[in-house]
């Protein structure tokens, strides 16, 4: 259900009288973010599932709409409290005109991407939107005094409650990371017993509450090639990973590994588990994007709010050419709604397993 584009398979997400509000940060103005956002929302059936709010500027979004010949109606608003159901709402985060230079890495584009993102996160924290879906940013030009992070995830970890963890989700498998945006030279020193235990506990919890898997089967990939070959290629697997996994198993979790990463995906072994935990960014994301690129979703697990994004970047090389594939962004929209509902259902059942309450219908203020 994570990346499907068939609306019938997502009809359960929300009833017509009970739509959630999806906040969308626009991403880098010179990349493909605005294009994939509008192409996703061009299908009017999306409004049967949610009320979208794009945090940007309605004049700017109208420019993108005209540029890509997208047939949809945009409703400009100046406050999230004025969101109109069954409309594509565009919250005017700024009023001034902005020049767009497709495919160019510019500081100004990063500045407006940050304005959009910060405003969307603020609305999420205040409960004015239900979930956050982020279009791609450029991690370089978005840097500023208020944003000194290697990506969305680290900023969200600061602003929201919980311990953020990057979890890549597709129709067929999920990949979580012990370390994400960490330099290769720092990976071994970063992975400690405490970190491994915390990350696996986070993933175990999210599989239960966000994906409805009662007893998750977790596979863990080794830190070193061949999981260290009994210390010949490093001691981290024997000294850190194996004892930590043993301890987690003794506490009732269904955990397998560590597995040698080089043959794990090619052999198809990944299909036997609910999640695969990689030790570092490329160990997990290279196979994930090879097998699921264009339809996968990046979900920030472990936080008290739901955030998803597509599995790709700004794609400057095709920006402005009307060639961007919006399947991953659409999947991110559906996943955010599905995870929100699953989490809410889990919380209500946990509070009282005999009573299941529904969210109150949306009421315009």
N, C-alpha and C positions, 0 to 999 in steps of 0.2 A: 504493500500500500504506500510505500514511502516515495516512489517517484512516478507513480502511474499518472497518465494524463487523461484517462477515461473518467468523465465527470460522474457517471453512474456509480463508479466504485468509491466515490467520495461523497455521495449524496447523504451519507449518515453524519457528515461532519457537523452540520448545523441545520436546524429546522428553519423554515422561512421566517418565523416570528422571533427567532432567537439567534441572530447573527453576531458573531464576535467582531471586534474592531481590530483590523490588522494594520499596524503602523509600518510604513516602508521608508527606509532611508535611501536616498537617491544615488549614493556612491559618487565616483569620479565623473564630473560633468563631461569630460572629454572621452570617456570610455563608452562601453556598451550598456552600462547600467540603466540609463533612462529608456533606451530602446527596448530592453528585455522586460522592464517593468510595464511599459505601455502595451507591448505585444501580449503580455500575459493577461492584462486587464481588458484587452480589446474584446475578448470573448465575454459577452454579457452574462453568461451563466455563472461566472465567478461571483457576481453580485448575489446569486442565490445562496452562496456559502458564507459570505463575509461582507463587511463594510470596509473597503480599503481607504487608508489615508496616506497620501504621499507627502512627505515632509520636504518641501522645496519651494517653488514659486509657480503660480499658475501660468504666468506669461511664458516662463521658461519651458514648462511642460507642454504648452501649446505649440511652441517652436519645434520641440521634438516630435510632437504629434503630426505636424505639417511636414516636417522633413522626411519622416518614415511613412507618410500616408496612412496613418493609423486611424481607424474609424471608431472613435469613442468620445463620450462627453465628459468633460472635466468640470468639477464644481469647486471653485475657489472659496476657501474659508480662512478666517483670521484667528480662529480659536478651535482647539480640539473639542470644546464643549458644543460647538455648532456643527458637528458632523451630521451629515444627512444620509440616512439609510438609502440603499439602492442607487447610490451615486459613487463615482470615483472622486473622492475628496482630495483636494490639494491644499495643504496647509501652507500659507505664505510665511515661511520662516524668515525670508528677507523680501524687501520691496524693490530694490534696485535692479536694473537690467544687468545681465551678465553675458559676456561674449563667450561663445563656445568654439573651441578649436579642436575638432575631432582628431584623436590619435596623438595629441601633444601632452607631454607630461609637464604641467604647469602648476605653480604654487597656488594661483588663484583658484583653479579647479579643486585642488585639495582643501583649500580653505572653506569653500562652500560645501564640499562633501562632509567636512567636519561639523559645520553648522547644522546640516541636516541630521547627522548621526547623533550629535549631542542633544538636539531638540527631541528626537525620537526616543532616546534613552530616558530623558527627563519625563516624557509623557508615559513611558512604560513604568517607571518607578512610581509615578503618581496614580497609576491605575486607570489612566484615561484611554489607553489602548490595551488590548489583551495580549497581543504577541508582537514581536519585532521581526521583520524580514529585511535583511540588509543587502543592497546592491554592492558590487565590488568597489573597493577603494584601491588607491595606489599607496602602498605603505610608506613611500618616501615623501611624496608631496603633501601628505596629510599631517606630517609632523609639525608640532607647534608647542607653545608653552604649556597648553592644556592637554596635549596629546603627544606623549613620548613613549608610545607602545608599539610593539611589532605587528599589531593587528587588532581587529575588533575584540577578539576573545579576552585579551589581557585588560583592555579598558573596561569591558563588562564585568570582569572579575573584581575590579576595583569598585565599580558603581553599584553592583547588585549583591545580594546575599548568597553565600555558598562558595563552593570551590569550582571554578570553571574548568571544563575539560572539552577538548575538541573531539567530537564524535562524527565520523563520516557515515552517512546512511544511504543505502540504495535499496532497490527491490530485493536483492538477493543476499546482501551481507552488510555488516557494520564493522567499522574499524575505529578504535580509540587509540589515543596516544599517551604514553607516559610523559614524554616531553614533546612540545610542538615547535615553537619558533626559538630554538636553542642552537647555537653554533655547534658544528660537529665536534670541534675540539673540546667542548664543555659537556658533552652528553654523558660520558661515563661518571664524571664527578657530580652531575646533577641527579642521577638516578640513585637514590638511597632506599633503604628498607622502608622508611617512613613514607617516602613519596610513592613507592609501588603500592603499599597498603592503602594509602589515601585514594589514589587514582582508581584502583580496582574496586574499592568500596563505593566510590562515586558511580562507576559504570554499572556495578551490580544494582544499585538503587535505581538508577535511571531506566534500566531495562525492565524493572518491575513496575515502577510508577508511570513511566512515559510510554512504554511499549507493551505493557500487559503480559510480560513473560514471568510466570510465577517462580520458576527455578532456572535461571539463566545458565547456559553452558558457555564458559569463557575460555578462550585459548590465548596464551601469552607467547609472544615471540622473544627469542633470546636477544641479549644485548650485543654479543660478539658473534662473528661468523662461526657456524657449527656449535653455537652456545658455548664457545670457549674450548671445546675439545679437551675437557678435563684439565684446564689451566694452561694448555699449550698456547692458546690464542686469547689470553686474558682470564682473570679470576672473578670478574664481576658477576657472571652467571651463577657460579658456585657459591660465592660469598654473600651476594645480595639477593638475586632473583629466586633461586631455588628455596632457601630457607623461608623467605617471605611467603612464597606460594604454598609451601607446606603448612605454614601457620594459618593461612587463610582457608586452606582445605580443612584443617582441624576445627575451624570455626563454622564449618557447614557449607562453604561455598563450593560450587562445582567448577573447578579450575583445572586446566590441562596445560602442560608445557613445563619449562620453556621449549619451544620448537625452533629448529633451525629455519631462519627466514627465507633462505634462498630457494627452497623447494616447496614451501608451504602452500603458496597460491597456485603454482604450476601444477601441483599434484591434485588440486581440487579439494584439499583437506579443509579449506576455509568454509566449505559448504556444510560442514558438520557442527558448526558452532553458532551461537547467537551473536557473538561479538569476538573480534580478534583485537588483541591489544598489542600494538607495536611499541618498540622502545623509543623510537625517534621519528621525526617528521617524514623523511623520505622512505624509510623502511615500510611505513604504512600507507602513505599517500601515493607512491608510485604504483603499487599494485591496484589500489583502489581506483585511481584515475585511469589506469589502463583498462580495467574491467568495467567501469561504470561512468566514465567521463561523459559529461553532458546531461546526465540524468540523476547524478548523485546530489546529496544535500549535506551541507556542513551545519551540524546542530551543536550549539553550545550547551552541553549537559552540565549538571551539577549546580545550576543556579536556581533562584526562586522564581525567575521569569523565563519565558520561552523565546529563544532567538534562533533563527535559521538563516542560511544564505545559500546561494548557488555554489557549485564546486569549482568555479573558475574565477579568473581575474578580470581586469579591465579590458583585455583584448584590444589594445590600441590599434593593432594591425588591421582590424576590420571595422573599427568604430566609424560611424557615419556612412557606411556602405550598405546599410539595410540587409546585412547578411547574418546578424547574430541569431543564434539558436536560443530560444527562451525556455526550453524544456526544463532545464535545471532550476531556473527561477520559479517556474510554475510548480515544480515539485517541492521547492522550499516553502511556497505559500501553503500548499496542501499539508505538508509535514508539520508546519507550525500549528495549523488548526487541529490536526489529528492529535499531536502531542499534548496540546493544551487540554483537549477534551479528555484524553486518557488520564492525564494527571489529575484533573478535577474529579473525574469519576473515582480514581483510586483514593483520593483524599476523603471523598464523601463516604465511600464504602468503609474506609479505615476508621472513620469517626463513628459510624453506625452501620454495620453490615446489613441491617434489616430495612434501612431507609435510604432511598436514592433520590436526592433533590436535583432539580434542574435550575440552571441560571435564570434569573429574571429576564424577561424580554427587554430588548433595547428600548429606552424611552428618551426621545429627543429633549434636550434641556432648552 
